[in-house]
Amino acid sequence: MYKIFVGGLSWDTDNESLSAFFDQCGEVVEAYVALDRNSKRSRGFGFVTFAHEEDMQEALKYDGEYLDGRSIKVDVATERGQQ
């Protein structure tokens, strides 16, 4: 699987709208907006997993694009503790 990090998300962006936005890049396996444990409100970032590497590469071109009125940061996701 090929996963990207998406930062700078609007409070209005949810899993479905994140998935729909990146659907234009290729086959989205999962789209996940991180939520605060207590308030259940978006933490302003999420992850999108693609089935194919070329789809992920296409999604990386969306860095700086606008989603729900906010400029987003798109990068390859790394495992916690790795950089």
N, C-alpha and C positions, 0 to 999 in steps of 0.2 A: 504494500500500500504506500501511497505517496501523500504526505500531509504537509499543509501549509498553515502558518500562523497568520491571523488577520487581526490587526490592532486598529484602534481608533474608531471602534464601532459606535454607532448611535445607540441610545437607550432603547430605541424603537426596533432595532434589528433583533430578530429571533432566529431560531434554527431554520425555519422554513424560508424566510426571506434571504438568509445567508446562502442556503442551498440553491435557491432560485437564481441568485445573482451569479454564482459560479457555475451553474449548469451550462451556461453558454461556452464554457471552456472544455467541457467534456463530461464524462461519467462521474458524478459525485456519489461516493459511497456513504459518506456521513458528513454532516455539518453540525457544529456544536458551538453555541455561544456560552461562555463561562458565566455562571451566576453566583452571586454572593450567597453564602450559606444561610445567613440570617434573613436578609431582606428579599431574597430570590430575584433581585434586580441584576441586570447585566453588569458585568465587571468591565465592559468595554473592549473585550477581545474574544476571539474564538479560534476554531480550527476547522479546516475542511480537508477531508481525505478523498483522494481520487483513485480510481482503479488503474490508471495508466500514467506513466511518467510524463509523456508528452502533454497530457491534460494539465498536470501540475505545472509544467514549464510555461504553458499558455497562461495559467492563472497568475503566475509571478509577474506577468506584464501588466497586471491590474494595480500594481503598487502606485498609490497616488490618485487612483480613480475615486469617484464619489459613490457612496452607498448610503441611502437614507439621509442625504444631505451632509455627510461627513467624508472627509478625505481619509482613505484607509491605507494602512501600512500592510504590505503583503511580503512574506518571507518564508523560506523553507523552515518548517518546524523542527526543533531539536528536542531530544529527550531532556528531561530535567537533569541539571547538573552538567550537561555537555554544552560546549559553546564553540 
